[in-house]
Amino acid sequence: MPEATQVNIEAIARRVTEHLRQAKVHEAELKTQKILLVVATLAGSGLATLIAGVTAANGPVVGSGIPGWRLACAAAAVLSLIGGVCAGLKDQLQVGERAARAMECLGRLGALEASVLTGMRGQSEIAAEYESILKTYPDVLR
């Protein structure tokens, strides 16, 4: 019977280690998405504001007359659209919230891994915690 217990703990330890790796990759991907969306939002809206402001103060920078104004307005509109779409995507995809869940999952998996390595918790307690993590974070541990 002790051999079966050892095998279960070793199997759980292997799965926890693999899930830690998966959760780290998932969390890194979400961080990258968040950074890209924030940068695109700020760059789009900032450049749109800059183009509109410079054009309003000095007239069209590229071209002259009505075509220059049209070009400046179109560039500002496109950049503003990009900024708005990226801001909307960040909110709709809940990138920040999903990254926070991934970090929470990483913390629980790390604590569980430490429990397995130190032997400070019983097998049933470790198995119950692992099951709870799997049920709570299926989106992170896919």
Phi, psi and omega in degrees: 000320178300329179296317179298320178298315179298317180297317180297316179295319179295320178295317178297317180300318178296316180294320179298316179299317178294318179292327174299316179298313180299316182294323178295317178296314180299315181295320179295320178297317180294321177298317179298315178301315182298313180299314180298317180293321178293315180297316179296321178297310182293319180294315180299309182289324179294315179292323177299315179296318179297312180299313180297319181292314180296318180294319179295322183281322189241357187086177183300133179279321179252124181080183179213162179067206184300318178299323178294317177296318179299316180297315180297316180294320179295316179298315179297320180295316181296315179295321177296318177299315179300314179299317180293318179297316180295321176297317178296318178298316180301318179289312183293323180279352179050047184299315180297316180294319180293324176294321178295319177297320179296320178294320178298316178299316178301319179297315180293319178295320178297318178295320178295318178299318178297321178296319179294315183293323182273341181071022184278349179238152180285163182301315182294323178293319178295315180298319180295318179294318179297317178299318178298318179297316180298321180287325185282327187236051180294333179290331180273321185260054182275000000 
